[in-house]
């Protein structure tokens, strides 16, 4: 994807935040060979390193994950009681945007999902 410089500036301004992966947006933009005033999005090799740093910075413990799983177990049971068709096998990708640690996904114990 080729981006013009004014779009790069807007993206950088919008995406700047407290997280490392948002602040490093310019590291993923490189000038194209066609025109040096345009940019192309490309992935750098250090992306997995950034993800690991972000995970380690959050200082998560096993107890935190287990507590999250316990909370989501209650929520998922409530979802399944209210929305009966969840367990029908009709839906494969179910998400809750508030699920942070994976406890939401771990709480589904249906072979149909």
C-alpha positions in Angstrom: 0.0 0.0 0.0 1.5 3.4 -0.9 0.7 6.4 1.3 1.3 10.1 0.6 3.2 12.1 3.3 0.2 14.0 4.6 -1.6 10.7 5.2 1.5 9.3 7.1 1.5 12.4 9.3 -2.2 12.0 10.1 -1.7 8.3 10.8 1.2 8.9 13.1 -0.8 11.6 15.0 -3.8 9.3 15.3 -1.9 6.2 16.3 0.4 7.8 18.9 -0.4 6.5 22.3 1.2 5.0 25.3 1.9 1.6 23.9 5.2 0.9 22.1 3.7 -0.6 19.0 1.6 2.5 18.4 4.5 4.9 18.9 6.7 3.0 16.5 4.5 3.5 13.5 7.1 5.3 11.5 9.4 2.3 11.8 7.0 0.4 9.5 6.9 3.1 6.8 9.7 3.1 4.2 10.1 5.4 1.1 9.1 3.6 -2.1 11.5 3.2 -5.0 8.9 4.8 -7.3 8.8 8.2 -5.6 10.6 9.2 -2.5 7.7 11.4 -1.4 5.5 8.4 -1.0 5.7 5.7 1.6 5.0 2.0 1.6 3.9 0.0 4.6 6.2 -2.9 5.4 6.9 -5.1 8.4 10.2 -5.0 10.1 12.0 -7.9 11.6 11.7 -6.6 15.2 7.9 -6.7 15.4 7.9 -10.0 17.5 10.4 -8.3 19.8 8.0 -5.4 20.3 5.2 -7.8 21.1 7.3 -9.7 23.7 8.4 -6.4 25.3 4.7 -5.3 25.5 3.8 -8.6 27.2 6.7 -8.5 29.7 6.0 -4.9 30.5 2.5 -5.7 31.6 3.8 -8.0 34.4 1.1 -10.6 34.1 1.2 -13.6 36.5 -0.4 -17.0 36.3 -2.8 -16.0 39.1 -4.0 -13.0 37.0 -4.8 -15.3 34.1 -6.6 -17.8 36.3 -8.7 -15.0 37.9 -9.5 -13.6 34.4 -10.6 -17.1 33.3 -12.8 -17.5 36.3 -14.6 -14.2 35.6 -15.1 -15.1 31.9 -16.4 -18.5 32.8 -19.3 -16.8 34.6 -19.9 -14.4 31.7 -19.8 -17.1 29.0 -22.2 -19.3 31.0 -24.6 -16.2 31.1 -24.1 -15.7 27.4 -25.0 -19.3 26.7 -28.1 -19.2 28.9 -29.3 -16.0 27.2 -28.3 -16.7 23.6 -29.2 -20.4 23.1 -27.9 -20.6 19.5 -24.2 -19.9 20.5 -23.7 -23.6 21.3 -25.6 -24.8 18.1 -22.4 -25.0 16.0 -23.7 -22.3 13.7 -21.2 -19.7 14.9 -17.4 -20.3 14.8 -15.9 -16.9 15.7 -17.3 -15.4 18.8 -15.6 -12.4 20.5 -16.0 -10.0 23.3 -14.0 -6.8 22.9 -13.4 -6.6 26.6 -11.6 -9.9 26.8 -8.0 -9.2 27.5 -6.1 -12.3 28.6 -7.7 -15.1 26.7 -10.0 -16.2 29.5 -12.9 -15.5 27.3 -11.8 -18.0 24.6 -10.7 -20.5 27.2 -14.2 -20.5 28.8 -15.9 -21.9 25.8 -16.0 -25.7 26.3 -18.1 -26.7 23.4 -16.9 -29.2 20.7 -19.2 -27.4 18.3 -17.4 -24.0 18.5 
